[in-house]
Amino acid sequence: MKRRNTFLGVIAAAVLTAAVVSAADHTPLTMDTCAMCHDEVAAAFAAGPHGRAMAARSKDMLERSCAACHQPTAAHIDDPSPQNVHKTPPRGACTACHASMAAGLELTTPGHPRNGVRCLDCHASGHHDPGTPHLLRKAPNTLCASCHPEEAASFSMPYAHRNGQRGAVSCLSCHSIHGRHGENAMRHLLGNGGVCITCHAGKAGPFIYPHPPRVVNGCVACHEPHGSMNPFQLRRHRVMDLCLECHADVPAFHDLSQARYRACTDCHVAVHGSNRDPLLLQP
């Protein structure tokens, strides 16, 4: 029995030596090499969604995935210690394959990289299947709420986008974290082509006489995007107060002490824009 154990030890040492020599010769280490010690981890990754996606792209990509994410592996094989390998993939490991995702993130959601949010803060590594789209650690709304509790709470206000409870509205319905709308454009809330018109197309125009705040600052100039205490998710409780933020120089005959002049939209009915009247008195 002792001779058998000695023989197996020699074989294992020879395999590890071969792997080290392979690394010294600059031949990329494979998943099989790592699986000699981490067999269950390697098998779970290969069977998981991340591993399957790699294998579908290239068998070689899957074989080299351990070394690509947990570098430097050559030193770790020579001396298996947690100090000489990245247990968690370092910054930049994900973007080596997902470069376009990183570029979109810097441009459209700069707050995330500026505040140190990393890929693996939102996405699972792929060693198990979280059962969510894009390997997210949690369902999208729950995940976003962990850092944005104020916005999440807004969905509970009397007038709100009901956070998925009235249709398929969710954070990702309006926000594209990596800067993609569908497949090729940015999701945003500003301007005449904002994401709001995906559901509210009738408010978009084009109009011969557009309402300037909507064109310049988008729907959020007047509406709270997540939820509000006011009807139509307006930023102010009274419509007059909202209008006066831009139209403080009302004509002298608009006597605001009279109720008729405090109901702006009773006369200016085309608040989103008009094709007939520059004063927005007609649609």
N, C-alpha and C positions, 0 to 999 in steps of 0.2 A: 504493500500500500504506500509505504514511504517512497519507494522507487517511482511509483506511478505519479505521485504528487510532484516529485522532483522533475520528472519528465514533462509534466504539464506546465510547470513553472518555466522550464527552459523554452518550451514552445511559445508561451505568452511573451517572454522576454524577447524572443526572436521577432515576433510580430510587431511589438512596440518599437524595437530597434529598426525594423524595416520601415515603419511609419516615420520615424525620426529622420532616417536617411532620405526617405521620400520628400520630407519637408525641406531638408537641407539641399536637395536637388531642385527645389522650387516646384515640385509637383504638388498640386493642390490636394489637401487631405480630404477624404471622403466621409460620408455619413457612416459607412461601415467601420471606419477606424474609431469614430466616437462611440459607436454602438457597442464596442467591446466593453466599455464601462457603463454606458448610458443606454442600454438596449431598450428599456421601456420608454424612455423619453424620446429616443429616435423613432421608435415604432409609432408612438402616438403622434409625433409631428408628421411623419410620412402619411399617416392615415387621416390626419386632420385637414381642414379646408385650405390652410396655407400650403401644406405639403402637396396636396392634390393639385392645387393651382400651379405650383412650380413644376410638378411632374408633367402636367399637361403642356406646359410651355417647353420644357426640356428636361430630360432625365438627368443630364449633367448638372443642371441648375439645382435640382433637389439634392444630388449627391454632395454638392459643395456648399449647401446651405448652412451647415453647422459652423464651418470655418468662416463663412462670409458674415455671419451675425455675431459669433462669439469670439472673434479674433482677440489676441493672437493664439492660435491653437498649437503651433509647433512647440512652444515653450511648455504648454500645459501637458502635452503628451510626454515630454521629457521629464517633467516634474508635476504630476497631477495635484495641483494645489488651487484652492479657490482664489488665491491672490494673483495668479498669472493668467487669468482668463476672465472675460466679461460675462458674468452670469446673466446680466441684463444687457442686451445689445446696446452699444454706445451710440451717442448722438451721431447721426449720419449713416448708420447701418441701414436703416429703412429706406432712406432717400437714395441709396446706391441703386435700388431697383425702382423706387417710386419717385423719381426726380420731378415729374410733372405735378405730383401732388404737393410737394414741398414748395414749388414755385407759386402755385395758386394760393397756398396758405399765407405766404409772406405778403402777397399783394392784397388779398381780400379779407383776411382775418389776422392782421398784424398783431392784435392783442394777444393771441395765443403764443407765438414764439417770443414776443416781448416779455411775457410773464412766465416764461420757462415751461410752457405746456409741451410735453413731448408726445411722440406718436403713441407710445405704450401707456400713456395716461388715459387715452380714449380707446385704443385698440388692443385686443388680446394678441399675444405673440403667435398663436396658432398651434401651441402644443396641446390644446384642447379646443373643442368646438363650443363657443359660447351661445350658439343658436341665434345669433343676431346678424343682420346684414353688415357686410364690410368688417367682420370680426370685431365689432364694437363690444366693449366690456359689459354694457347694459343696453337696454332698449333706448333708442335715441332721446326721447323726452326725459327719461329718468337720468340719463347720463348728462345731458345739458344742464338739468336742474341742479346737479351736484355742485356746479360752479356758478350758476346763474339763478339763485333762488328767488330773487326779486321778480325777474321776468316770468319764472314758473308760477309764482303766486298770482301774477296778473291774470292768468287764465281763469282764475276763480272769481274774478270781478263780475258784476251783473251783466255787463256788455263786453263780450270777449270772443276771440277765436277759441273755441272750446277744446283746444289741445287734443284733438282727435275724437272728442265725444260727439261732435256733429260732423261726421264725415272723416276724411283722411287728412285733416290738418295736423301737422306736427312741426317741430322745429325745422326739420329738413325740408318741409314744404316751401319755406321761404329762404332759409339760410343754407348756402352751399359752402361748407367749411373750407373746401379746397378750391373754391372758385370755379365750379362747373355748374352750369344750368342745363339739365339734360346731359348732353355730351360735349357741348362746345361753347358755352357762354356762361357768364357770371350771373349769379342771382344777387339782386340788390333791391333796395327799397326806394331809392332816389330816382328822380327823373321820370319822364313820360313813359319810358319803357320798363318801369319797375316791375317787380314780381307780383305786385298786387293785381295787375291787370290779367294775370293768369286766371283768376276767379272773377274779377270785376271788370271785364272787358268793356262793358258799356260806358264806363267812366273815363276811358282812355282817349276818346276822340279818334282821329284828329279833329280839332275844332278851329273854325276861322277866328274865333275870339276865345282863346284859352284863358283859364284862370292862372295868372302868373305864379302864385305860390306852388301850385301843383306841378307846374312845368319845371320850376327851379329846384324846389326842395322835395318834390314828390308827395305822395299821399300822407306821409308822416308829418307834413307841415301842419295838418289839421287833425289827423287821427292818431290815436295811440295804437301801435301795431299789435300789442299782445292783449290788452284788456283795459277797460276804463269803467269808471263809475257813471259815465254819461252815455246817453243814447248815441248810436252810430260810432261809438268809441272815440268821440270828440275829446280834444285836449282840455276844453273848458266846459263847465256845466251849462252856461248860457251861450247860445250861438252868437249873440251880440258881443260878448266879451272876446270871443275868438276873432270875430271880424275886426274889432277895434284894434287888435294888435298890429294890423297892417293899415287899416283905414281910420286912423285917428282924426284925420282932417275931413270929417263928414261935412256935407253942405250945410249951410246955416239953417235951411228950412227943415233939416232932420232934427227935430226937437226930441232929444232922447228922454225927456221927461214924459213923453207920450208913448204909450205901449205900442202903437202902430209902427213907430220908428225904431223900436227895440227888437222887432221881429224881422231881421234882415232878409231872411229867406222867403218871407211871404211875397216880396217883390222881386228879389234877385234869385229867381228859382233855379237858374242854371249855374249852380255853384262850381261845377266841374269844368264848364266851358259852354259856349254857345256858337251856333252857326248863323245867328240872325241879329244878335244885339251885343254891342261892345260892353254894355253895362250889365250883361248877363240877366236881363229882364225876361228873356225868352230862350227856350232851348235852342 
